[in-house]
């Protein structure tokens, strides 16, 4: 014989009756107040035609759309879910089926959506004239990297060592003052005081391109003019006394060197533009409600 669990006579704070009795007594009190969050579906203010996209679905999608502000993350997630639903509905309307079993882990729905996109977006390869026109209109984008030839003296200090970094900066300023009067001493000071392996080469780092050193050092030295920097350059390693010996501006690249790059870029731009137009058409076919309000909260 199965024994039913015993209901303990727990009472609510402001009543002397057991909870089951109290609940039964008040079960009709809020019948006209609409749905409550407890035991009810999550709230929803976003719709694609008659399909609801509730806040729970948006919250799950937000993990894939990181942003500085939660409002922006929510808006990005909502937009992605709307696009997915628009495409899903169009797949259903056209009766598309997965063309063939695939080895990838994509679902049938994802495969059908990809098939739809490929059908809608024509492969429009930009012409030679289109590519050359873009090349001529954007010459600054097509040149080799800038280079600088640098020497330095590293006065090391840990990032969390306040006293040590202050001492390193003070010594760097003293060396700069000394080198402004006697620049020929740079190699000697580097050999005796630098805490970088380059000290054996007089502090020589050779030719540098952007991105070859730590970001904070890279950002500063590429703004310097030729000659001794008038201030210590700070990095995560400490402070640097920097001498820029030479600078070279990147040489212009010929059209044939960048033709493939330009063609791929223009083709991608055309596909993105066509996809946006297609999505606008779908929004007319399947009305979207609530997205504008969510995006407005992110502004």
C-alpha positions in Angstrom: 0.0 0.0 0.0 1.4 3.4 -1.0 1.6 6.0 1.7 0.8 9.5 0.7 3.3 12.2 2.0 2.0 13.9 5.0 1.3 17.7 4.6 2.9 19.5 7.4 0.7 22.2 9.0 3.0 25.1 8.3 1.3 28.4 8.7 1.9 31.7 6.8 3.2 34.6 8.8 0.0 36.6 9.0 -2.4 33.7 9.4 -3.1 30.9 11.9 -4.3 28.5 9.3 -2.1 25.8 7.6 -0.7 26.8 4.2 -3.0 24.4 2.2 -6.1 25.8 3.8 -4.8 29.4 3.3 -4.0 28.8 -0.4 -7.4 27.2 -1.1 -9.1 30.1 0.7 -7.4 32.7 -1.6 -7.1 30.8 -4.9 -9.7 33.1 -6.6 -8.4 36.4 -5.2 -6.3 37.3 -8.2 -8.3 35.7 -11.0 -8.7 39.0 -12.8 -5.1 40.2 -12.5 -3.8 38.4 -15.5 -0.9 35.8 -15.7 1.7 35.7 -12.9 5.4 34.8 -13.4 5.3 31.8 -11.1 4.1 28.7 -13.0 3.4 30.7 -16.1 5.3 31.0 -19.5 8.1 33.6 -19.5 7.1 37.1 -20.6 7.2 37.9 -24.3 7.1 41.1 -26.3 8.8 39.9 -29.5 6.9 38.3 -32.3 7.5 37.2 -35.9 4.1 36.9 -37.4 2.3 34.6 -34.9 5.5 33.1 -33.5 6.5 34.4 -30.0 10.1 34.7 -29.0 10.0 34.9 -25.3 12.5 36.4 -22.9 13.9 33.0 -21.9 14.9 32.3 -25.5 16.5 35.8 -25.7 18.4 35.2 -22.5 19.8 31.9 -23.8 20.9 33.6 -27.0 22.6 36.4 -25.2 25.6 34.2 -24.3 26.6 34.3 -27.9 26.3 38.1 -28.2 28.6 39.6 -25.6 28.5 43.4 -25.2 29.6 46.1 -22.8 25.9 46.7 -21.8 23.3 44.0 -21.3 20.8 46.1 -23.3 23.0 45.8 -26.3 23.6 42.1 -25.8 19.8 41.6 -25.5 19.2 43.6 -28.7 21.8 41.6 -30.6 20.3 38.3 -29.4 16.8 39.4 -30.2 17.8 40.4 -33.7 19.6 37.1 -34.3 16.5 35.1 -33.2 14.3 37.2 -35.5 16.5 36.6 -38.5 16.6 32.9 -37.8 12.8 32.8 -37.5 12.3 34.8 -40.7 14.6 32.3 -42.6 12.9 29.3 -41.0 9.5 30.5 -42.1 10.6 31.1 -45.6 12.2 27.6 -45.8 8.8 26.2 -44.6 6.9 28.3 -47.2 9.1 27.1 -50.0 9.0 23.5 -48.8 12.8 23.2 -48.9 14.3 19.9 -47.7 17.8 19.0 -46.8 19.5 18.3 -50.1 21.5 15.4 -48.8 22.9 14.0 -45.6 26.0 15.9 -44.5 28.9 14.9 -42.5 28.8 18.1 -40.5 26.9 18.5 -37.3 24.5 21.1 -38.6 20.8 20.3 -38.1 18.3 19.8 -41.0 16.9 23.3 -40.3 20.4 24.9 -40.5 21.1 23.0 -43.7 17.8 24.2 -45.3 18.5 27.8 -44.2 21.9 27.6 -45.9 20.3 26.2 -49.0 17.8 29.1 -49.0 20.6 31.7 -48.7 22.6 30.1 -51.5 19.5 30.2 -53.7 18.7 33.8 -53.0 22.2 35.2 -53.2 23.6 35.0 -56.7 27.4 34.6 -57.1 28.2 37.9 -58.6 31.9 38.2 -59.0 33.1 41.8 -59.3 34.5 42.6 -62.7 38.1 43.6 -63.4 37.0 47.2 -63.8 35.1 47.2 -60.5 38.3 46.0 -58.7 40.6 48.5 -60.4 38.2 51.3 -59.6 38.2 50.4 -56.0 42.0 50.1 -56.0 42.3 53.6 -57.5 39.8 55.1 -55.1 41.5 53.7 -52.0 45.3 53.9 -52.5 46.0 54.2 -48.8 44.7 50.7 -48.1 47.1 49.0 -50.5 50.7 49.5 -49.4 53.2 47.5 -47.4 53.6 47.9 -43.7 55.4 50.9 -42.1 58.8 50.0 -40.5 60.9 51.7 -37.9 64.5 50.8 -36.7 64.7 51.1 -32.9 67.2 50.8 -30.1 66.1 50.8 -26.4 67.2 50.5 -22.8 64.8 48.6 -20.7 64.6 49.4 -17.0 62.5 46.6 -15.8 59.8 46.7 -13.1 56.8 44.4 -12.4 53.4 45.8 -13.3 52.2 45.7 -9.7 55.4 47.1 -8.2 54.5 50.7 -7.7 57.8 51.7 -6.0 59.9 49.8 -8.5 58.1 51.4 -11.5 58.6 54.9 -10.1 62.3 54.2 -9.6 62.5 52.8 -13.2 60.8 55.9 -14.6 63.1 58.2 -12.7 66.2 56.4 -13.9 64.9 56.5 -17.5 64.4 60.2 -17.3 68.0 60.6 -16.0 69.3 58.6 -18.9 67.3 60.6 -21.4 68.7 63.8 -20.0 72.2 62.4 -20.3 71.7 61.1 -23.8 70.3 64.5 -25.0 73.8 65.9 -24.2 75.8 62.8 -25.2 73.8 60.6 -27.7 76.9 58.6 -28.5 76.7 56.9 -25.0 73.5 55.0 -25.9 75.2 51.7 -26.6 77.3 51.9 -23.5 74.3 52.7 -21.3 72.3 49.8 -22.8 75.1 47.4 -22.3 75.5 48.4 -18.6 71.9 49.0 -17.6 69.3 47.5 -19.9 67.5 44.4 -18.7 66.7 43.2 -22.2 68.8 40.6 -24.1 69.3 43.2 -26.7 71.8 44.9 -24.4 74.6 42.8 -25.9 73.7 44.5 -29.2 73.7 48.0 -27.8 70.0 47.9 -27.3 69.4 47.2 -31.0 65.9 45.8 -31.8 66.3 46.1 -35.6 63.5 46.9 -38.0 60.0 46.6 -36.5 56.6 46.4 -38.1 53.3 47.0 -36.3 52.3 44.1 -34.2 55.7 42.7 -33.6 56.0 44.0 -30.0 53.7 44.2 -27.0 50.6 46.4 -28.0 51.3 49.3 -25.6 55.0 49.6 -26.7 54.0 49.2 -30.3 51.3 51.9 -30.1 53.7 54.5 -28.7 56.9 53.9 -30.7 55.1 54.1 -34.0 54.1 57.7 -33.1 57.6 58.8 -32.5 59.8 60.8 -34.8 63.3 59.9 -35.7 65.8 60.5 -32.8 65.8 60.1 -29.1 62.3 60.0 -27.5 62.0 62.8 -25.0 60.1 60.7 -22.4 60.2 57.2 -21.1 58.0 54.7 -23.0 56.0 52.6 -20.6 55.1 48.9 -21.1 54.2 46.0 -19.0 57.9 45.2 -18.6 58.8 48.6 -17.2 60.1 51.8 -18.8 62.1 52.1 -22.0 64.6 54.7 -23.2 63.9 54.7 -27.0 66.0 55.8 -29.9 64.3 55.7 -33.4 67.2 55.5 -35.9 65.1 55.3 -39.1 61.6 55.2 -40.4 60.2 53.8 -43.7 56.7 54.3 -45.0 55.2 51.2 -46.6 55.6 51.0 -50.3 52.5 51.1 -52.5 51.4 47.6 -53.7 50.6 47.0 -57.3 47.1 46.2 -58.5 48.0 42.6 -59.4 49.3 42.0 -55.9 46.0 42.9 -54.3 43.5 42.0 -57.1 42.4 38.8 -55.4 42.0 40.5 -52.0 39.9 43.3 -53.6 37.7 40.9 -55.5 36.9 38.8 -52.4 36.2 41.9 -50.4 33.8 43.4 -53.0 32.0 40.0 -53.4 31.5 39.8 -49.7 30.1 43.4 -49.6 27.6 42.5 -52.4 26.4 39.4 -50.6 25.9 41.2 -47.4 23.9 44.0 -49.1 21.8 41.4 -51.0 21.2 39.5 -47.8 20.0 42.7 -46.0 17.6 43.4 -48.8 16.3 39.8 -48.7 15.7 40.1 -44.9 13.8 43.4 -45.4 11.5 41.6 -47.9 10.9 38.8 -45.4 10.0 41.3 -42.7 7.3 42.6 -45.0 6.0 39.1 -45.6 6.3 38.1 -41.9 5.6 41.2 -39.7 8.0 41.6 -36.8 6.7 43.2 -33.6 8.7 44.3 -30.6 12.2 44.4 -32.1 12.3 48.1 -32.6 11.5 48.7 -29.0 14.2 46.3 -27.8 16.8 48.0 -30.1 15.7 51.4 -28.9 16.5 50.4 -25.3 20.1 49.6 -26.4 20.7 53.1 -27.8 
